Amino acid sequence: MGHVQTLEYNGGNGKPLLFDWYTPETPGPHPVVVFWHGGGWISGDRSMYADEVHHWTSQGYAVATPEYRLAPLYTFPAAIDDVNAFFWHLAQNAEEMNIDPRRLVSFGNSAGGHLSLMAALSPGSIVAAAVAICPITDIRETDGNDFAIAMSFVEQFMGGLPHEKPDDYAAASPVTLLDNLQCPLLLIHGKQDEIVPVEQSRAFFKASIDDGRLVTLLELEGEGHSFTFEAWLKIRQEATSFLRRVLDHAVAR
């Protein structure tokens, strides 16, 4: 796994937050994979991706698993501000951390998938590629009867209802931000997802294709919101291949 440290970064509004930092044995400067955990923006912690670290450090990546501020104590845009602040922390400390700031990857699942997309779609993003697993791409759609995710998660994240904060709900929806997209995205979604419908990724993919954007969508047959071990191995394989391909291109630019 290489070397691991628990370090600190300044999130949105300068709030000190922690991240676990794993570095490979290979000489740098290293590309970086940043994992954003799921949990509906109201739960979960940075340890949730610990099982993934070895695979990525063995591929020569440095890995970060940051914490971010959770709702309902911290509402939108707190978590997104933290995500963006972390990537700037990496860029500003790239030499000291022995990393390549041209090859910063955002990776997350569920609510973390949403945050991963927001990192890639925020104005001025420095992310070179993003992977989003079963992400919510349009939170304006979450109050429909066909959306099984607990609406209370979204309400707590947003600090209000859609009709109370329509502009915020739009600004927190990745599908509305495609004009900002400058890097390749990989979306992976289970076709039988019972929490976040696969239509969320399909609609985002269609909007990106209509807009001529570089987005890949992989749908997994028979998989729900929690993946089987076999499916996760496929996700890992597809993400590894995707990043190897697109990060070479990012450096070439």
ZAMARGU-4260 file (C-alpha; in steps of 0.2 Angstrom, whole numbers, plus 5000, padded with zeros to 4 digits):
<rodrens>
0) 5000/5000/5000 | 5015/5012/5002 | 5015/5026/5015 | 4999/5033/5024 | 4997/5049/5034
5) 4982/5058/5041 | 4984/5076/5035 | 4974/5092/5036 | 4967/5104/5023 | 4956/5120/5023
10) 4939/5117/5017 | 4926/5130/5012 | 4927/5145/5023 | 4944/5139/5029 | 4937/5125/5040
15) 4951/5113/5045 | 4946/5095/5038 | 4956/5079/5038 | 4961/5067/5024 | 4970/5051/5023
20) 4985/5051/5011 | 4992/5036/5003 | 5007/5036/4992 | 5014/5022/4982 | 5032/5015/4982
25) 5036/5021/4965 | 5045/5038/4962 | 5033/5053/4958 | 5027/5064/4953 | 5011/5054/4955
30) 4994/5055/4948 | 4981/5057/4962 | 4964/5048/4964 | 4953/5057/4977 | 4938/5046/4984
35) 4922/5055/4990 | 4912/5044/5001 | 4893/5041/4999 | 4880/5042/5013 | 4867/5054/5006
40) 4877/5069/5011 | 4872/5066/5029 | 4882/5051/5034 | 4898/5041/5030 | 4916/5045/5033
45) 4933/5045/5024 | 4937/5027/5029 | 4923/5020/5017 | 4935/5018/5003 | 4950/5011/5013
50) 4948/4994/5004 | 4951/5002/4987 | 4967/5010/4991 | 4979/4995/4988 | 4973/4993/4970
55) 4976/5011/4966 | 4993/5013/4974 | 4999/4997/4966 | 4995/5006/4949 | 5006/5021/4954
60) 4993/5033/4960 | 4993/5043/4976 | 4976/5041/4985 | 4967/5054/4995 | 4951/5050/5006
65) 4945/5067/5012 | 4931/5071/5024 | 4919/5084/5019 | 4906/5094/5029 | 4889/5084/5031
70) 4871/5090/5031 | 4860/5095/5040 | 4873/5104/5050 | 4881/5111/5034 | 4870/5113/5019
75) 4873/5117/5001 | 4886/5122/4995 | 4897/5117/5010 | 4901/5100/5004 | 4905/5106/4986
80) 4915/5120/4993 | 4925/5107/5002 | 4928/5096/4987 | 4934/5111/4977 | 4945/5117/4991
85) 4953/5100/4992 | 4958/5100/4974 | 4966/5117/4975 | 4975/5111/4991 | 4983/5097/4980
90) 4987/5109/4966 | 4995/5122/4978 | 5005/5108/4987 | 5009/5098/4972 | 5028/5099/4973
95) 5029/5095/4992 | 5017/5081/4990 | 5026/5074/4975 | 5011/5074/4964 | 5007/5079/4946
100) 4993/5093/4946 | 4989/5089/4928 | 4982/5072/4933 | 4970/5074/4948 | 4955/5062/4947
105) 4939/5064/4956 | 4930/5047/4961 | 4914/5044/4971 | 4899/5034/4973 | 4881/5039/4976
110) 4881/5056/4985 | 4900/5055/4983 | 4897/5052/4964 | 4887/5068/4964 | 4901/5077/4972
115) 4914/5069/4960 | 4904/5076/4945 | 4902/5093/4954 | 4921/5094/4956 | 4923/5091/4937
120) 4909/5104/4933 | 4913/5118/4944 | 4919/5134/4935 | 4938/5134/4934 | 4939/5115/4939
125) 4957/5108/4939 | 4951/5090/4938 | 4958/5080/4924 | 4945/5066/4924 | 4931/5060/4935
130) 4922/5044/4939 | 4905/5044/4946 | 4896/5028/4952 | 4877/5028/4953 | 4877/5047/4955
135) 4862/5059/4957 | 4864/5070/4942 | 4848/5081/4944 | 4842/5084/4961 | 4827/5093/4955
140) 4820/5077/4950 | 4821/5069/4967 | 4804/5074/4974 | 4795/5063/4961 | 4785/5047/4966
145) 4797/5036/4955 | 4812/5042/4965 | 4816/5030/4979 | 4830/5040/4987 | 4823/5047/5004
150) 4818/5065/4999 | 4824/5070/5017 | 4842/5067/5012 | 4840/5080/4998 | 4830/5092/5009
155) 4844/5091/5022 | 4858/5093/5010 | 4849/5108/5002 | 4842/5116/5018 | 4825/5117/5010
160) 4812/5111/4998 | 4814/5113/4979 | 4800/5126/4978 | 4809/5136/4991 | 4826/5136/4983
165) 4824/5132/4964 | 4840/5141/4960 | 4850/5132/4972 | 4843/5115/4967 | 4848/5119/4949
170) 4865/5125/4954 | 4867/5108/4964 | 4863/5098/4949 | 4877/5092/4938 | 4866/5091/4922
175) 4864/5110/4923 | 4883/5113/4923 | 4889/5104/4907 | 4894/5120/4899 | 4909/5120/4912
180) 4915/5102/4907 | 4933/5102/4902 | 4938/5084/4906 | 4932/5066/4902 | 4919/5058/4914
185) 4915/5040/4917 | 4898/5036/4924 | 4894/5018/4930 | 4876/5014/4936 | 4867/4998/4940
190) 4852/4995/4929 | 4841/4989/4944 | 4847/5003/4956 | 4833/5005/4968 | 4839/5021/4977
195) 4845/5032/4962 | 4837/5027/4946 | 4848/5023/4931 | 4838/5036/4922 | 4848/5049/4931
200) 4864/5044/4923 | 4855/5041/4906 | 4848/5058/4906 | 4865/5066/4910 | 4873/5056/4897
205) 4860/5061/4884 | 4862/5079/4888 | 4881/5078/4887 | 4880/5069/4870 | 4868/5082/4863
210) 4881/5095/4869 | 4895/5086/4861 | 4904/5082/4878 | 4916/5068/4882 | 4905/5057/4893
215) 4905/5038/4895 | 4891/5028/4903 | 4892/5010/4908 | 4876/5001/4914 | 4878/4985/4924
220) 4864/4972/4921 | 4856/4965/4937 | 4865/4977/4949 | 4857/4989/4962 | 4863/5003/4972
225) 4875/4991/4982 | 4886/4981/4970 | 4890/4963/4971 | 4909/4959/4973 | 4910/4954/4955
230) 4902/4970/4949 | 4914/4980/4959 | 4929/4971/4952 | 4922/4976/4935 | 4920/4994/4940
235) 4938/4995/4946 | 4944/4987/4930 | 4934/4999/4919 | 4939/5014/4929 | 4957/5009/4929
240) 4957/5007/4910 | 4947/5023/4908 | 4960/5033/4918 | 4975/5026/4910 | 4968/5031/4893
245) 4962/5049/4897 | 4976/5054/4909 | 4989/5050/4896 | 4979/5062/4885 | 4978/5075/4899
250) 4997/5076/4900 | 5000/5076/4882 | 4989/5092/4881
</rodrens>
